[in-house]
């Protein structure tokens, strides 16, 4: 695969990841529709948990606002946080 063809595939892959329609990817990349469809099958996940959950919001789940915190706290910090909440 030469650099031009590789660049076309890279462009098509980025566009598919960005959820651009297949017909538009064909027009912009210069690849055939069959090539883009094959690439889409490899690049775009099919109904994974992450894809399904990405389309939901807190209203759909009926759980109210969420606050995410991935920080790891020590026991002393956890106790201080619990005391400040009370």
Phi, psi and omega in degrees: 000124180279174185295326180293315179295319178298319179296322177297316179294320178298317178298312181298319180297314179297320180293320179293321177296331178274011177062039174277142182300145183302318181298322178291323178296319178299314182295317184281325186271334183084006176276162177282162180297323179297317179297318181292320178298318177297317179295321180297320178298327179280323189271313187271122180291151181257109173047046175283164179302319181297320180293317180295314181290333181293338180271355180262156170230181185294336177291319178298323182274347179057046180239003179078188182292148180241148175232119181261138178216111180261013180289145177260125182251152174281170180299320180296319179293321177298316179297318179296321178295317180295321179293323181289336178284335183278000000 
